[in-house]
Amino acid sequence: MNLLIAQDHRFSRLPDGSVWTTLSCSRSFFERYLAVFTSVSVLARVEKTASVPETARRVDGEGVNVLPVVHYVGPKEYIRNFRRLRSDIRRAAKPEGAVILRASSQIGNALEPHLRSVGHPYGLEIVGDPYDTFSPGAVRHPLRPFFRWWFTRILRRQCARAAATAYVTAQALQKRYPPGPDKFTTHYSSIELHPEAFAPRPRPQPAPGRPLRILMVGTIQELYKAPDVLIRAFAMCRNRGLNAELVLAGGGRQMPMLKRLASEIGVSGCTHFLGPVPGGAPVREQLDAADLFVLPSRQEGLPRAVIEAMARALPCISTTVGGIPELLEPEYLVPPNEVEALADKIWSLATNPPRMESASARNLEKAKEYSEEILAKRRLAFYSHLRQLTAEWISAGKRRSIRARPVESMRPESPAGGPR
């Protein structure tokens, strides 16, 4: 049985038809679904490009193909391309098999009414929260309050209607977006933590006499991860006398603005922008070189970056949004958008080596709860349940649609390849 996955991700398509990503969701990510399904079709934004960075990873391949819809970035382009997005989805995504919407997803939001109209069962993997996504500071758009209300309302309805739900949090997202009564539900993170992802032991206290290395890993395409808040808090710590440097690993269109901010407040010389860093060993190298991990997000489901940092035995500071309080204790959390509170938290931890050592040991132990061995069992149970429900729906003689076309078969002039 084929599985169609609808998600808000941006891929790049080369002239030869191959599809690549510089972020997560390469082919290795979709292999987990192939343990239950014979093939996977990924419905996502695809932009035509002549080349990709050396750090890019292939998405399509044996058992995995990509169904492209119009490429857009941000609320303005989403509104401008909405009609075309909906048309692309109707043309490209006509599922015969199972369907999973990775929510909250604008692509999933456009597909779900069509599934509902024919009674096609679908599963939800809730990986983010639109209420936090459109919180103040995360998105700068005059319709932000409306988006926050509207997309939160949509996700609640989808959870109530879904045949099965899987959350990245154990409790947080379930409270705001409860599943339908008597529906199959579980929880698991999207992260993959194999044995090599874990540090062999907790870290000792940072060596004195050298700058403390503070690291953040996350996209800066938008300001969801609040790198602007971190840069301001870092500057406050430097002004108090903290001998530290800040490293931001991740790329995106906000980088020029963030570099200007660092220059304006006098920390450009000790703030380093690495750009995109591939997952796996390259990210682990950055984590191992750091002393403290900080992610001051304005919105999250359950951040993989924090779990990866914990698995490398890094002390971590983050915010109270989404499922982050399920990972870190209150003494390592601050409210979102609170620059001074974040500066105080960084200062109090960075200047207390015994606390740094204690946080390292605690985080390493906590991260073991997210090992691949534990999470894989929950994922397989969810996939198997959805496959069974879909098979029953098909065998009952319900309406089915024609097979979706893979990206390689689409004509170069197809509008689904990218914005004009």
TIDO-862723 format. One record per residue (C-alpha): x, y, z; residue number from 1. Coordinates in Angstrom, 3 decimals, decimal comma. Example, Ala and Ser with C-alpha at 12.3 -4.5 7.8 and 13.67 -1.06 7.14 Angstrom:
// TIDO-862723
<rec c1="12,300" c2="-4,500" c3="7,800" num="1"/>
<rec c1="13,670" c2="-1,060" c3="7,140" num="2"/>
// end
This chain:
// TIDO-862723
<rec c1="0,000" c2="0,000" c3="0,000" num="1"/>
<rec c1="1,257" c2="3,468" c3="-0,884" num="2"/>
<rec c1="1,367" c2="6,216" c3="1,721" num="3"/>
<rec c1="0,791" c2="9,865" c3="0,831" num="4"/>
<rec c1="2,387" c2="12,348" c3="3,243" num="5"/>
<rec c1="1,359" c2="16,019" c3="3,117" num="6"/>
<rec c1="3,707" c2="18,388" c3="4,911" num="7"/>
<rec c1="4,956" c2="21,961" c3="4,930" num="8"/>
<rec c1="8,481" c2="21,464" c3="3,692" num="9"/>
<rec c1="10,470" c2="23,126" c3="0,934" num="10"/>
<rec c1="12,518" c2="21,009" c3="-1,447" num="11"/>
<rec c1="14,730" c2="21,829" c3="-4,441" num="12"/>
<rec c1="14,388" c2="20,129" c3="-7,819" num="13"/>
<rec c1="17,337" c2="19,893" c3="-10,218" num="14"/>
<rec c1="16,923" c2="19,826" c3="-14,017" num="15"/>
<rec c1="17,403" c2="16,037" c3="-13,995" num="16"/>
<rec c1="14,262" c2="15,716" c3="-11,844" num="17"/>
<rec c1="16,013" c2="14,740" c3="-8,609" num="18"/>
<rec c1="14,771" c2="16,379" c3="-5,414" num="19"/>
<rec c1="17,037" c2="17,609" c3="-2,605" num="20"/>
<rec c1="16,878" c2="19,230" c3="0,814" num="21"/>
<rec c1="19,319" c2="21,220" c3="2,931" num="22"/>
<rec c1="17,235" c2="20,721" c3="6,059" num="23"/>
<rec c1="15,605" c2="17,644" c3="7,547" num="24"/>
<rec c1="13,345" c2="15,190" c3="5,708" num="25"/>
<rec c1="15,839" c2="13,604" c3="3,348" num="26"/>
<rec c1="15,145" c2="10,106" c3="2,072" num="27"/>
<rec c1="16,451" c2="8,548" c3="5,302" num="28"/>
<rec c1="13,628" c2="10,284" c3="7,175" num="29"/>
<rec c1="10,950" c2="8,655" c3="5,015" num="30"/>
<rec c1="12,478" c2="5,184" c3="5,278" num="31"/>
<rec c1="10,707" c2="4,734" c3="8,621" num="32"/>
<rec c1="7,371" c2="4,644" c3="6,797" num="33"/>
<rec c1="8,613" c2="1,938" c3="4,411" num="34"/>
<rec c1="8,669" c2="-0,505" c3="7,314" num="35"/>
<rec c1="4,863" c2="-0,723" c3="6,895" num="36"/>
<rec c1="4,073" c2="0,809" c3="3,480" num="37"/>
<rec c1="5,416" c2="-0,314" c3="0,114" num="38"/>
<rec c1="6,029" c2="3,223" c3="-1,145" num="39"/>
<rec c1="5,810" c2="6,838" c3="-0,005" num="40"/>
<rec c1="4,649" c2="9,890" c3="-1,963" num="41"/>
<rec c1="5,566" c2="13,219" c3="-0,365" num="42"/>
<rec c1="3,363" c2="16,234" c3="-1,127" num="43"/>
<rec c1="5,447" c2="19,355" c3="-0,531" num="44"/>
<rec c1="6,656" c2="22,662" c3="-1,953" num="45"/>
<rec c1="9,285" c2="22,241" c3="-4,650" num="46"/>
<rec c1="11,422" c2="24,979" c3="-6,175" num="47"/>
<rec c1="13,258" c2="24,504" c3="-9,473" num="48"/>
<rec c1="16,952" c2="25,257" c3="-9,184" num="49"/>
<rec c1="20,085" c2="24,784" c3="-11,287" num="50"/>
<rec c1="22,205" c2="23,519" c3="-8,390" num="51"/>
<rec c1="22,106" c2="22,669" c3="-4,696" num="52"/>
<rec c1="24,713" c2="23,132" c3="-1,952" num="53"/>
<rec c1="27,195" c2="20,347" c3="-1,256" num="54"/>
<rec c1="25,478" c2="19,852" c3="2,080" num="55"/>
<rec c1="22,138" c2="19,008" c3="0,414" num="56"/>
<rec c1="20,773" c2="15,476" c3="0,691" num="57"/>
<rec c1="18,646" c2="13,525" c3="-1,776" num="58"/>
<rec c1="14,948" c2="13,150" c3="-0,954" num="59"/>
<rec c1="13,544" c2="10,910" c3="-3,671" num="60"/>
<rec c1="14,787" c2="7,424" c3="-4,455" num="61"/>
<rec c1="13,703" c2="3,821" c3="-4,260" num="62"/>
<rec c1="10,247" c2="3,741" c3="-2,682" num="63"/>
<rec c1="10,060" c2="7,531" c3="-2,188" num="64"/>
<rec c1="8,815" c2="10,102" c3="-4,713" num="65"/>
<rec c1="7,879" c2="13,757" c3="-4,391" num="66"/>
<rec c1="4,644" c2="15,347" c3="-5,591" num="67"/>
<rec c1="5,387" c2="19,064" c3="-6,074" num="68"/>
<rec c1="3,103" c2="21,989" c3="-5,362" num="69"/>
<rec c1="3,795" c2="25,683" c3="-5,833" num="70"/>
<rec c1="6,751" c2="26,988" c3="-3,858" num="71"/>
<rec c1="5,981" c2="29,831" c3="-1,465" num="72"/>
<rec c1="7,601" c2="31,349" c3="1,632" num="73"/>
<rec c1="5,700" c2="33,134" c3="4,379" num="74"/>
<rec c1="2,100" c2="34,304" c3="4,819" num="75"/>
<rec c1="2,148" c2="36,878" c3="1,995" num="76"/>
<rec c1="3,219" c2="34,375" c3="-0,641" num="77"/>
<rec c1="0,844" c2="31,777" c3="0,804" num="78"/>
<rec c1="-2,119" c2="34,115" c3="0,332" num="79"/>
<rec c1="-0,971" c2="35,141" c3="-3,140" num="80"/>
<rec c1="-0,525" c2="31,510" c3="-4,240" num="81"/>
<rec c1="-3,484" c2="29,940" c3="-2,426" num="82"/>
<rec c1="-5,590" c2="29,242" c3="-5,524" num="83"/>
<rec c1="-2,651" c2="27,743" c3="-7,338" num="84"/>
<rec c1="-1,705" c2="25,687" c3="-4,269" num="85"/>
<rec c1="-5,175" c2="24,214" c3="-4,075" num="86"/>
<rec c1="-5,144" c2="23,481" c3="-7,817" num="87"/>
<rec c1="-1,750" c2="21,786" c3="-7,602" num="88"/>
<rec c1="-2,925" c2="19,597" c3="-4,750" num="89"/>
<rec c1="-6,051" c2="18,507" c3="-6,592" num="90"/>
<rec c1="-3,988" c2="17,665" c3="-9,668" num="91"/>
<rec c1="-1,048" c2="15,914" c3="-8,004" num="92"/>
<rec c1="-2,478" c2="14,254" c3="-4,889" num="93"/>
<rec c1="-5,216" c2="11,740" c3="-5,614" num="94"/>
<rec c1="-4,396" c2="8,984" c3="-3,140" num="95"/>
<rec c1="-5,189" c2="5,311" c3="-3,567" num="96"/>
<rec c1="-3,643" c2="4,256" c3="-0,272" num="97"/>
<rec c1="-3,123" c2="5,652" c3="3,192" num="98"/>
<rec c1="-2,717" c2="9,355" c3="3,980" num="99"/>
<rec c1="-0,835" c2="11,134" c3="6,762" num="100"/>
<rec c1="-1,003" c2="14,897" c3="7,256" num="101"/>
<rec c1="1,997" c2="16,224" c3="9,178" num="102"/>
<rec c1="0,257" c2="19,050" c3="10,988" num="103"/>
<rec c1="-0,067" c2="21,884" c3="11,320" num="104"/>
<rec c1="0,336" c2="22,085" c3="7,553" num="105"/>
<rec c1="-1,103" c2="24,511" c3="5,031" num="106"/>
<rec c1="-0,714" c2="21,826" c3="2,363" num="107"/>
<rec c1="-2,530" c2="19,386" c3="4,608" num="108"/>
<rec c1="-5,220" c2="21,979" c3="5,269" num="109"/>
<rec c1="-5,863" c2="22,261" c3="1,530" num="110"/>
<rec c1="-5,933" c2="18,482" c3="1,053" num="111"/>
<rec c1="-8,092" c2="17,515" c3="4,040" num="112"/>
<rec c1="-11,446" c2="18,790" c3="2,666" num="113"/>
<rec c1="-11,015" c2="16,576" c3="-0,413" num="114"/>
<rec c1="-10,302" c2="13,551" c3="1,782" num="115"/>
<rec c1="-13,311" c2="14,326" c3="3,927" num="116"/>
<rec c1="-15,601" c2="14,748" c3="0,911" num="117"/>
<rec c1="-15,040" c2="11,118" c3="-0,151" num="118"/>
<rec c1="-14,743" c2="9,726" c3="3,368" num="119"/>
<rec c1="-11,075" c2="8,802" c3="2,935" num="120"/>
<rec c1="-9,550" c2="8,041" c3="6,384" num="121"/>
<rec c1="-6,377" c2="9,910" c3="7,272" num="122"/>
<rec c1="-3,880" c2="10,021" c3="10,077" num="123"/>
<rec c1="-2,386" c2="13,091" c3="11,702" num="124"/>
<rec c1="1,163" c2="13,509" c3="12,943" num="125"/>
<rec c1="0,930" c2="16,704" c3="14,995" num="126"/>
<rec c1="4,428" c2="18,178" c3="14,987" num="127"/>
<rec c1="3,692" c2="21,880" c3="15,539" num="128"/>
<rec c1="1,242" c2="24,305" c3="17,077" num="129"/>
<rec c1="-0,255" c2="27,102" c3="14,935" num="130"/>
<rec c1="-1,264" c2="28,986" c3="18,083" num="131"/>
<rec c1="2,448" c2="29,432" c3="18,853" num="132"/>
<rec c1="3,523" c2="29,655" c3="15,205" num="133"/>
<rec c1="1,513" c2="32,867" c3="14,855" num="134"/>
<rec c1="2,360" c2="34,259" c3="18,275" num="135"/>
<rec c1="3,609" c2="37,862" c3="18,558" num="136"/>
<rec c1="7,128" c2="38,207" c3="17,194" num="137"/>
<rec c1="7,132" c2="34,885" c3="15,353" num="138"/>
<rec c1="5,395" c2="36,265" c3="12,247" num="139"/>
<rec c1="5,177" c2="39,876" c3="11,129" num="140"/>
<rec c1="1,985" c2="40,209" c3="9,153" num="141"/>
<rec c1="-1,132" c2="42,353" c3="9,687" num="142"/>
<rec c1="-3,319" c2="39,220" c3="9,557" num="143"/>
<rec c1="-1,259" c2="37,382" c3="12,186" num="144"/>
<rec c1="-4,038" c2="37,392" c3="14,856" num="145"/>
<rec c1="-6,519" c2="36,037" c3="12,328" num="146"/>
<rec c1="-4,085" c2="33,331" c3="11,168" num="147"/>
<rec c1="-3,554" c2="32,323" c3="14,774" num="148"/>
<rec c1="-7,274" c2="31,920" c3="15,416" num="149"/>
<rec c1="-8,098" c2="30,332" c3="12,060" num="150"/>
<rec c1="-5,356" c2="27,706" c3="11,815" num="151"/>
<rec c1="-5,742" c2="26,708" c3="15,463" num="152"/>
<rec c1="-9,429" c2="26,149" c3="14,791" num="153"/>
<rec c1="-8,651" c2="24,052" c3="11,699" num="154"/>
<rec c1="-6,198" c2="21,798" c3="13,556" num="155"/>
<rec c1="-8,683" c2="21,163" c3="16,346" num="156"/>
<rec c1="-11,258" c2="20,063" c3="13,783" num="157"/>
<rec c1="-8,763" c2="17,840" c3="12,013" num="158"/>
<rec c1="-7,787" c2="16,102" c3="15,253" num="159"/>
<rec c1="-11,438" c2="15,434" c3="16,024" num="160"/>
<rec c1="-12,022" c2="13,978" c3="12,529" num="161"/>
<rec c1="-8,794" c2="12,030" c3="12,024" num="162"/>
<rec c1="-8,880" c2="8,241" c3="12,016" num="163"/>
<rec c1="-5,702" c2="8,185" c3="14,120" num="164"/>
<rec c1="-3,489" c2="10,803" c3="15,739" num="165"/>
<rec c1="0,164" c2="10,840" c3="16,753" num="166"/>
<rec c1="1,618" c2="13,752" c3="18,713" num="167"/>
<rec c1="5,243" c2="14,728" c3="19,207" num="168"/>
<rec c1="4,452" c2="15,578" c3="22,810" num="169"/>
<rec c1="3,299" c2="13,327" c3="25,629" num="170"/>
<rec c1="0,696" c2="15,824" c3="26,905" num="171"/>
<rec c1="1,129" c2="19,437" c3="25,768" num="172"/>
<rec c1="-0,352" c2="19,369" c3="22,257" num="173"/>
<rec c1="-3,009" c2="16,842" c3="23,283" num="174"/>
<rec c1="-4,505" c2="19,359" c3="25,707" num="175"/>
<rec c1="-4,944" c2="22,030" c3="23,047" num="176"/>
<rec c1="-5,834" c2="19,644" c3="20,187" num="177"/>
<rec c1="-7,570" c2="16,574" c3="21,643" num="178"/>
<rec c1="-8,127" c2="13,483" c3="19,480" num="179"/>
<rec c1="-11,585" c2="12,291" c3="18,553" num="180"/>
<rec c1="-13,384" c2="10,005" c3="21,026" num="181"/>
<rec c1="-12,376" c2="6,335" c3="20,837" num="182"/>
<rec c1="-9,783" c2="7,068" c3="18,122" num="183"/>
<rec c1="-6,331" c2="5,493" c3="18,078" num="184"/>
<rec c1="-3,758" c2="7,907" c3="19,468" num="185"/>
<rec c1="-0,116" c2="7,754" c3="20,482" num="186"/>
<rec c1="2,916" c2="10,010" c3="20,819" num="187"/>
<rec c1="6,463" c2="9,961" c3="19,493" num="188"/>
<rec c1="9,095" c2="12,417" c3="18,368" num="189"/>
<rec c1="10,259" c2="12,670" c3="14,758" num="190"/>
<rec c1="13,837" c2="12,355" c3="15,945" num="191"/>
<rec c1="16,072" c2="9,374" c3="15,229" num="192"/>
<rec c1="18,546" c2="8,722" c3="18,026" num="193"/>
<rec c1="20,657" c2="5,688" c3="17,255" num="194"/>
<rec c1="23,378" c2="4,596" c3="19,727" num="195"/>
<rec c1="26,033" c2="6,801" c3="18,090" num="196"/>
<rec c1="23,887" c2="9,888" c3="18,781" num="197"/>
<rec c1="24,493" c2="9,599" c3="22,530" num="198"/>
<rec c1="27,558" c2="10,915" c3="24,318" num="199"/>
<rec c1="29,418" c2="8,189" c3="26,207" num="200"/>
<rec c1="29,270" c2="10,078" c3="29,499" num="201"/>
<rec c1="28,202" c2="13,402" c3="31,067" num="202"/>
<rec c1="30,437" c2="16,397" c3="30,515" num="203"/>
<rec c1="32,816" c2="17,722" c3="33,139" num="204"/>
<rec c1="32,714" c2="21,360" c3="34,144" num="205"/>
<rec c1="33,798" c2="23,722" c3="31,330" num="206"/>
<rec c1="37,514" c2="24,462" c3="31,361" num="207"/>
<rec c1="38,238" c2="27,921" c3="32,810" num="208"/>
<rec c1="40,085" c2="30,598" c3="30,866" num="209"/>
<rec c1="38,492" c2="30,167" c3="27,456" num="210"/>
<rec c1="35,287" c2="31,694" c3="26,046" num="211"/>
<rec c1="32,134" c2="29,752" c3="26,810" num="212"/>
<rec c1="30,685" c2="28,520" c3="23,505" num="213"/>
<rec c1="26,898" c2="29,027" c3="23,310" num="214"/>
<rec c1="25,178" c2="27,237" c3="20,444" num="215"/>
<rec c1="21,791" c2="27,451" c3="18,766" num="216"/>
<rec c1="20,745" c2="25,074" c3="15,967" num="217"/>
<rec c1="17,681" c2="25,894" c3="13,889" num="218"/>
<rec c1="16,427" c2="27,466" c3="10,693" num="219"/>
<rec c1="16,390" c2="31,241" c3="10,466" num="220"/>
<rec c1="14,065" c2="31,375" c3="7,487" num="221"/>
<rec c1="11,510" c2="32,890" c3="9,876" num="222"/>
<rec c1="11,864" c2="34,042" c3="13,478" num="223"/>
<rec c1="10,046" c2="31,093" c3="15,069" num="224"/>
<rec c1="13,223" c2="30,002" c3="16,872" num="225"/>
<rec c1="13,779" c2="33,574" c3="18,134" num="226"/>
<rec c1="17,462" c2="34,008" c3="17,226" num="227"/>
<rec c1="16,895" c2="37,754" c3="17,581" num="228"/>
<rec c1="15,995" c2="37,260" c3="21,245" num="229"/>
<rec c1="19,096" c2="35,131" c3="21,788" num="230"/>
<rec c1="21,424" c2="37,686" c3="20,208" num="231"/>
<rec c1="20,040" c2="40,450" c3="22,433" num="232"/>
<rec c1="20,286" c2="38,269" c3="25,551" num="233"/>
<rec c1="23,827" c2="37,267" c3="24,608" num="234"/>
<rec c1="24,795" c2="40,935" c3="24,302" num="235"/>
<rec c1="23,428" c2="41,591" c3="27,790" num="236"/>
<rec c1="25,537" c2="38,731" c3="29,167" num="237"/>
<rec c1="28,631" c2="40,077" c3="27,429" num="238"/>
<rec c1="27,994" c2="43,523" c3="28,890" num="239"/>
<rec c1="27,854" c2="41,945" c3="32,349" num="240"/>
<rec c1="31,307" c2="40,457" c3="31,742" num="241"/>
<rec c1="30,568" c2="36,926" c3="30,531" num="242"/>
<rec c1="33,469" c2="35,609" c3="28,453" num="243"/>
<rec c1="31,487" c2="33,829" c3="25,748" num="244"/>
<rec c1="30,901" c2="33,451" c3="22,031" num="245"/>
<rec c1="27,640" c2="32,712" c3="20,241" num="246"/>
<rec c1="27,318" c2="30,264" c3="17,341" num="247"/>
<rec c1="24,159" c2="30,009" c3="15,222" num="248"/>
<rec c1="23,911" c2="26,927" c3="13,001" num="249"/>
<rec c1="21,168" c2="27,236" c3="10,403" num="250"/>
<rec c1="20,374" c2="29,170" c3="7,271" num="251"/>
<rec c1="17,533" c2="31,301" c3="6,040" num="252"/>
<rec c1="16,441" c2="34,669" c3="4,757" num="253"/>
<rec c1="16,626" c2="36,332" c3="8,196" num="254"/>
<rec c1="20,416" c2="36,015" c3="8,347" num="255"/>
<rec c1="21,221" c2="39,507" c3="6,945" num="256"/>
<rec c1="18,864" c2="41,114" c3="9,461" num="257"/>
<rec c1="20,377" c2="39,104" c3="12,331" num="258"/>
<rec c1="23,903" c2="40,047" c3="11,287" num="259"/>
<rec c1="22,892" c2="43,708" c3="11,275" num="260"/>
<rec c1="21,382" c2="43,278" c3="14,733" num="261"/>
<rec c1="24,577" c2="41,700" c3="16,079" num="262"/>
<rec c1="26,584" c2="44,586" c3="14,629" num="263"/>
<rec c1="24,241" c2="47,266" c3="15,976" num="264"/>
<rec c1="24,431" c2="45,970" c3="19,550" num="265"/>
<rec c1="28,174" c2="45,336" c3="19,443" num="266"/>
<rec c1="28,504" c2="41,544" c3="19,385" num="267"/>
<rec c1="29,275" c2="40,873" c3="15,716" num="268"/>
<rec c1="32,886" c2="39,996" c3="16,535" num="269"/>
<rec c1="31,867" c2="37,155" c3="18,859" num="270"/>
<rec c1="28,740" c2="35,970" c3="17,006" num="271"/>
<rec c1="29,289" c2="33,366" c3="14,313" num="272"/>
<rec c1="26,755" c2="32,396" c3="11,635" num="273"/>
<rec c1="27,551" c2="28,950" c3="10,243" num="274"/>
<rec c1="24,687" c2="28,689" c3="7,758" num="275"/>
<rec c1="23,007" c2="25,313" c3="7,129" num="276"/>
<rec c1="24,657" c2="22,352" c3="8,848" num="277"/>
<rec c1="23,699" c2="18,830" c3="7,698" num="278"/>
<rec c1="22,171" c2="16,497" c3="10,224" num="279"/>
<rec c1="23,990" c2="13,566" c3="11,733" num="280"/>
<rec c1="27,734" c2="13,771" c3="12,343" num="281"/>
<rec c1="28,153" c2="17,448" c3="11,236" num="282"/>
<rec c1="25,561" c2="18,623" c3="13,777" num="283"/>
<rec c1="27,040" c2="16,379" c3="16,472" num="284"/>
<rec c1="30,443" c2="17,981" c3="15,850" num="285"/>
<rec c1="28,965" c2="21,408" c3="16,575" num="286"/>
<rec c1="27,176" c2="20,115" c3="19,652" num="287"/>
<rec c1="30,349" c2="18,513" c3="20,977" num="288"/>
<rec c1="32,286" c2="21,760" c3="20,470" num="289"/>
<rec c1="29,708" c2="23,765" c3="22,467" num="290"/>
<rec c1="29,379" c2="24,280" c3="26,209" num="291"/>
<rec c1="25,752" c2="25,425" c3="26,398" num="292"/>
<rec c1="22,785" c2="24,963" c3="24,058" num="293"/>
<rec c1="20,093" c2="27,661" c3="23,920" num="294"/>
<rec c1="16,864" c2="27,554" c3="21,912" num="295"/>
<rec c1="14,588" c2="30,516" c3="22,820" num="296"/>
<rec c1="11,745" c2="29,429" c3="20,503" num="297"/>
<rec c1="8,485" c2="31,284" c3="20,143" num="298"/>
<rec c1="6,788" c2="28,094" c3="18,933" num="299"/>
<rec c1="7,577" c2="24,388" c3="18,995" num="300"/>
<rec c1="6,033" c2="20,970" c3="19,010" num="301"/>
<rec c1="8,884" c2="19,023" c3="20,553" num="302"/>
<rec c1="12,207" c2="20,373" c3="19,246" num="303"/>
<rec c1="14,523" c2="17,715" c3="17,906" num="304"/>
<rec c1="17,450" c2="20,109" c3="18,260" num="305"/>
<rec c1="17,038" c2="20,204" c3="22,043" num="306"/>
<rec c1="16,798" c2="16,413" c3="22,277" num="307"/>
<rec c1="19,905" c2="16,022" c3="20,102" num="308"/>
<rec c1="21,767" c2="18,476" c3="22,328" num="309"/>
<rec c1="20,658" c2="16,597" c3="25,443" num="310"/>
<rec c1="21,848" c2="13,329" c3="23,901" num="311"/>
<rec c1="25,307" c2="14,899" c3="23,551" num="312"/>
<rec c1="25,144" c2="15,730" c3="27,290" num="313"/>
<rec c1="24,884" c2="19,482" c3="26,717" num="314"/>
<rec c1="23,324" c2="21,752" c3="29,351" num="315"/>
<rec c1="20,289" c2="23,359" c3="27,701" num="316"/>
<rec c1="18,124" c2="26,450" c3="28,121" num="317"/>
<rec c1="14,864" c2="26,933" c3="26,256" num="318"/>
<rec c1="11,351" c2="28,352" c3="26,589" num="319"/>
<rec c1="8,024" c2="27,226" c3="28,021" num="320"/>
<rec c1="6,310" c2="26,712" c3="24,646" num="321"/>
<rec c1="4,967" c2="23,448" c3="23,210" num="322"/>
<rec c1="6,378" c2="20,266" c3="24,682" num="323"/>
<rec c1="9,692" c2="21,766" c3="25,815" num="324"/>
<rec c1="8,679" c2="21,560" c3="29,506" num="325"/>
<rec c1="8,475" c2="17,793" c3="28,956" num="326"/>
<rec c1="12,213" c2="17,856" c3="28,212" num="327"/>
<rec c1="13,705" c2="20,402" c3="30,607" num="328"/>
<rec c1="13,062" c2="21,235" c3="34,230" num="329"/>
<rec c1="11,610" c2="24,683" c3="35,133" num="330"/>
<rec c1="14,981" c2="26,026" c3="36,261" num="331"/>
<rec c1="16,186" c2="25,827" c3="32,647" num="332"/>
<rec c1="13,140" c2="27,477" c3="31,068" num="333"/>
<rec c1="12,057" c2="31,065" c3="30,421" num="334"/>
<rec c1="8,910" c2="32,558" c3="28,843" num="335"/>
<rec c1="9,206" c2="33,292" c3="25,105" num="336"/>
<rec c1="10,253" c2="36,797" c3="23,985" num="337"/>
<rec c1="11,736" c2="37,661" c3="27,426" num="338"/>
<rec c1="15,222" c2="38,941" c3="26,581" num="339"/>
<rec c1="16,242" c2="39,895" c3="30,103" num="340"/>
<rec c1="14,905" c2="36,670" c3="31,604" num="341"/>
<rec c1="16,886" c2="34,679" c3="29,035" num="342"/>
<rec c1="20,026" c2="36,696" c3="29,775" num="343"/>
<rec c1="19,582" c2="36,064" c3="33,507" num="344"/>
<rec c1="19,149" c2="32,331" c3="32,888" num="345"/>
<rec c1="22,240" c2="32,098" c3="30,675" num="346"/>
<rec c1="24,296" c2="34,082" c3="33,192" num="347"/>
<rec c1="23,175" c2="32,058" c3="36,206" num="348"/>
<rec c1="23,953" c2="28,729" c3="34,534" num="349"/>
<rec c1="27,127" c2="29,734" c3="32,713" num="350"/>
<rec c1="28,687" c2="31,145" c3="35,890" num="351"/>
<rec c1="27,873" c2="28,051" c3="37,952" num="352"/>
<rec c1="30,094" c2="25,169" c3="36,761" num="353"/>
<rec c1="28,620" c2="22,598" c3="39,195" num="354"/>
<rec c1="25,132" c2="23,316" c3="37,798" num="355"/>
<rec c1="26,472" c2="22,922" c3="34,258" num="356"/>
<rec c1="27,878" c2="19,526" c3="35,200" num="357"/>
<rec c1="24,628" c2="18,467" c3="36,868" num="358"/>
<rec c1="22,529" c2="19,597" c3="33,888" num="359"/>
<rec c1="24,767" c2="17,606" c3="31,570" num="360"/>
<rec c1="24,184" c2="14,362" c3="33,455" num="361"/>
<rec c1="20,472" c2="14,941" c3="33,785" num="362"/>
<rec c1="20,000" c2="15,747" c3="30,081" num="363"/>
<rec c1="21,923" c2="12,703" c3="28,882" num="364"/>
<rec c1="19,748" c2="10,426" c3="30,982" num="365"/>
<rec c1="16,517" c2="12,127" c3="29,896" num="366"/>
<rec c1="17,435" c2="11,877" c3="26,203" num="367"/>
<rec c1="17,546" c2="8,084" c3="26,477" num="368"/>
<rec c1="13,736" c2="8,149" c3="26,687" num="369"/>
<rec c1="13,796" c2="9,216" c3="23,013" num="370"/>
<rec c1="16,016" c2="6,440" c3="21,692" num="371"/>
<rec c1="15,050" c2="4,993" c3="18,334" num="372"/>
<rec c1="14,311" c2="1,619" c3="19,901" num="373"/>
<rec c1="11,563" c2="3,122" c3="22,076" num="374"/>
<rec c1="10,039" c2="5,489" c3="19,518" num="375"/>
<rec c1="10,031" c2="2,989" c3="16,629" num="376"/>
<rec c1="7,520" c2="0,746" c3="18,430" num="377"/>
<rec c1="5,010" c2="3,585" c3="18,742" num="378"/>
<rec c1="5,504" c2="4,705" c3="15,159" num="379"/>
<rec c1="4,996" c2="1,203" c3="13,787" num="380"/>
<rec c1="1,816" c2="0,782" c3="15,836" num="381"/>
<rec c1="0,446" c2="4,039" c3="14,382" num="382"/>
<rec c1="1,400" c2="3,196" c3="10,793" num="383"/>
<rec c1="-0,014" c2="-0,329" c3="11,069" num="384"/>
<rec c1="-3,303" c2="0,887" c3="12,514" num="385"/>
<rec c1="-3,714" c2="3,459" c3="9,750" num="386"/>
<rec c1="-2,889" c2="0,896" c3="7,073" num="387"/>
<rec c1="-5,498" c2="-1,479" c3="8,452" num="388"/>
<rec c1="-8,181" c2="1,229" c3="8,578" num="389"/>
<rec c1="-7,389" c2="2,263" c3="5,006" num="390"/>
<rec c1="-7,478" c2="-1,332" c3="3,765" num="391"/>
<rec c1="-10,881" c2="-1,822" c3="5,377" num="392"/>
<rec c1="-12,145" c2="1,382" c3="3,774" num="393"/>
<rec c1="-10,909" c2="0,261" c3="0,353" num="394"/>
<rec c1="-12,283" c2="-3,271" c3="0,679" num="395"/>
<rec c1="-15,657" c2="-1,850" c3="1,652" num="396"/>
<rec c1="-15,925" c2="-0,462" c3="-1,877" num="397"/>
<rec c1="-15,423" c2="3,196" c3="-1,018" num="398"/>
<rec c1="-14,471" c2="5,660" c3="-3,703" num="399"/>
<rec c1="-10,840" c2="5,669" c3="-4,787" num="400"/>
<rec c1="-8,939" c2="8,077" c3="-7,016" num="401"/>
<rec c1="-6,311" c2="7,649" c3="-9,701" num="402"/>
<rec c1="-2,657" c2="7,221" c3="-8,826" num="403"/>
<rec c1="-0,676" c2="10,382" c3="-8,053" num="404"/>
<rec c1="2,151" c2="11,202" c3="-10,455" num="405"/>
<rec c1="5,751" c2="11,298" c3="-9,217" num="406"/>
<rec c1="7,741" c2="14,459" c3="-9,812" num="407"/>
<rec c1="9,942" c2="12,900" c3="-12,507" num="408"/>
<rec c1="6,922" c2="12,331" c3="-14,765" num="409"/>
<rec c1="5,733" c2="15,923" c3="-14,723" num="410"/>
<rec c1="6,441" c2="18,141" c3="-17,700" num="411"/>
<rec c1="9,088" c2="20,861" c3="-17,100" num="412"/>
<rec c1="6,532" c2="23,577" c3="-17,790" num="413"/>
<rec c1="4,180" c2="22,251" c3="-15,110" num="414"/>
<rec c1="3,200" c2="25,057" c3="-12,725" num="415"/>
<rec c1="3,710" c2="22,666" c3="-9,800" num="416"/>
<rec c1="7,477" c2="22,875" c3="-10,219" num="417"/>
<rec c1="7,831" c2="26,282" c3="-8,647" num="418"/>
<rec c1="6,592" c2="29,864" c3="-8,656" num="419"/>
<rec c1="6,698" c2="31,850" c3="-11,852" num="420"/>
// end
